[in-house]
Amino acid sequence: MADTVTVLCRLPSGIRLDLHDLSSLSERTQATAPVMTPPQARSSILLNGIRQDPLYHPVENRLLGRAGRTTVPTNFWKAWLEQNRQSDLITRKIIFAETTPARADNAMAELAKDRTGLEGADNTTLAEGVTPMQKTA
């Protein structure tokens, strides 16, 4: 098995994945007094978002069919996935992993028309009386 996987992120600006020690989090919930400090992640990885995709251009701002790619250690990905398996990020394929960059390209080709809900409104389907913003130079 490979030591790394290619994680694809379909969020515009990416996201930070935190891996937590679950026993420590469990202890926090059992404390008699509320613990007001945020939990400390034992490790983190920042995923590239769509804006880091080589095909993304800010003037067009096309998000559909694009994803940021980040190489992540396999053991981190498996542990994070185990802790977050029910997250909408996983179930809606906003974040997912492939074993090779070629498989990542194929996966994005399959999802090219699958909307995430983060794309902008289509100018051709705006309600009557609504005009699109004009691009500035």
C-alpha positions as CSV (number, residue, x, y, z in Angstrom):
1,M,0.0,0.0,0.0
2,A,1.2,3.5,-0.8
3,D,2.5,5.8,2.0
4,T,0.5,8.7,0.7
5,V,-2.9,9.4,-1.0
6,T,-4.1,12.3,-3.1
7,V,-6.9,14.1,-1.2
8,L,-9.3,16.2,-3.3
9,C,-11.1,19.1,-1.7
10,R,-14.0,20.7,-3.5
11,L,-14.2,23.7,-1.1
12,P,-13.2,27.0,-2.6
13,S,-10.5,27.9,-0.1
14,G,-9.7,24.4,1.3
15,I,-10.0,23.3,4.9
16,R,-7.8,22.2,7.8
17,L,-8.2,18.6,8.9
18,D,-7.5,18.0,12.6
19,L,-6.9,14.6,14.1
20,H,-7.8,14.5,17.8
21,D,-7.1,12.0,20.6
22,L,-10.6,10.6,21.2
23,S,-9.9,9.6,24.8
24,S,-8.9,13.2,25.6
25,L,-12.1,14.5,24.1
26,S,-14.1,11.9,26.1
27,E,-12.4,13.1,29.3
28,R,-13.4,16.7,28.5
29,T,-17.1,15.7,28.2
30,Q,-16.9,13.9,31.6
31,A,-15.4,16.8,33.5
32,T,-17.5,18.2,36.3
33,A,-16.7,21.8,35.4
34,P,-16.9,22.9,31.7
35,V,-13.6,23.0,29.9
36,M,-13.4,26.3,28.2
37,T,-10.2,25.9,26.2
38,P,-10.5,24.4,22.7
39,P,-9.3,20.9,22.2
40,Q,-5.8,20.6,20.8
41,A,-5.4,18.5,17.7
42,R,-2.6,15.9,17.8
43,S,-1.9,16.6,14.1
44,S,-3.3,18.8,11.3
45,I,-3.1,19.1,7.6
46,L,-4.2,22.0,5.5
47,L,-6.0,20.9,2.3
48,N,-5.7,22.9,-0.9
49,G,-9.1,24.2,-2.2
50,I,-10.4,24.8,-5.7
51,R,-8.6,28.1,-5.9
52,Q,-5.3,26.2,-5.9
53,D,-6.4,24.0,-8.9
54,P,-4.2,24.9,-11.9
55,L,-7.3,25.4,-14.1
56,Y,-9.0,27.9,-11.7
57,H,-8.9,31.5,-12.9
58,P,-10.3,34.2,-10.5
59,V,-11.9,36.2,-13.4
60,E,-14.0,33.2,-14.4
61,N,-14.5,32.0,-10.8
62,R,-15.6,28.6,-12.2
63,L,-15.8,26.1,-9.3
64,L,-17.7,23.2,-10.9
65,G,-15.5,20.3,-11.9
66,R,-12.5,21.5,-10.1
67,A,-10.8,20.5,-6.8
68,G,-7.6,21.3,-4.9
69,R,-5.2,18.3,-4.5
70,T,-3.1,17.6,-1.5
71,T,-0.7,14.7,-0.9
72,V,-1.5,13.3,2.6
73,P,0.1,10.4,4.5
74,T,-2.2,7.4,4.3
75,N,-2.2,6.7,8.1
76,F,-3.4,10.3,8.8
77,W,-6.1,10.1,6.1
78,K,-7.4,6.7,7.5
79,A,-7.4,8.0,11.1
80,W,-9.2,11.2,10.1
81,L,-11.7,9.4,7.9
82,E,-12.5,7.0,10.8
83,Q,-13.2,10.0,13.1
84,N,-15.3,11.8,10.5
85,R,-17.0,9.1,8.5
86,Q,-20.5,10.6,9.0
87,S,-19.5,14.2,8.0
88,D,-21.3,15.8,5.1
89,L,-17.8,16.5,3.7
90,I,-17.4,12.8,3.2
91,T,-20.9,11.7,2.4
92,R,-21.4,14.4,-0.3
93,K,-17.9,13.8,-1.7
94,I,-16.7,17.3,-0.9
95,I,-13.5,15.8,0.4
96,F,-12.3,12.4,-0.8
97,A,-9.1,10.5,-1.5
98,E,-7.6,8.5,-4.4
99,T,-4.5,6.4,-4.4
100,T,-2.9,8.0,-7.4
101,P,-3.0,11.4,-9.2
102,A,-4.4,9.7,-12.3
103,R,-7.3,8.2,-10.3
104,A,-7.9,11.6,-8.8
105,D,-8.2,13.1,-12.3
106,N,-10.7,10.3,-13.3
107,A,-12.7,10.9,-10.2
108,M,-13.0,14.6,-10.9
109,A,-14.0,13.8,-14.5
110,E,-16.9,11.7,-13.1
111,L,-17.9,14.5,-10.7
112,A,-17.5,17.3,-13.3
113,K,-21.3,18.1,-13.4
114,D,-22.0,17.2,-9.7
115,R,-22.8,20.5,-7.9
116,T,-21.7,21.0,-4.3
117,G,-23.9,24.0,-3.6
118,L,-20.9,26.3,-3.3
119,E,-20.9,27.4,-6.9
120,G,-22.2,30.9,-7.8
121,A,-25.6,31.5,-9.4
122,D,-25.8,30.9,-13.1
123,N,-26.3,34.3,-14.8
124,T,-28.7,32.8,-17.4
125,T,-31.2,31.6,-14.8
126,L,-31.4,34.7,-12.6
127,A,-34.9,35.9,-11.6
128,E,-36.5,38.6,-13.6
129,G,-35.2,42.0,-12.6
130,V,-32.0,40.7,-11.1
131,T,-28.9,41.7,-13.1
132,P,-25.5,40.1,-12.7
133,M,-22.6,42.0,-11.2
134,Q,-20.4,43.7,-13.8
135,K,-16.8,42.6,-13.8
136,T,-14.3,45.3,-13.1
137,A,-10.9,45.4,-14.7
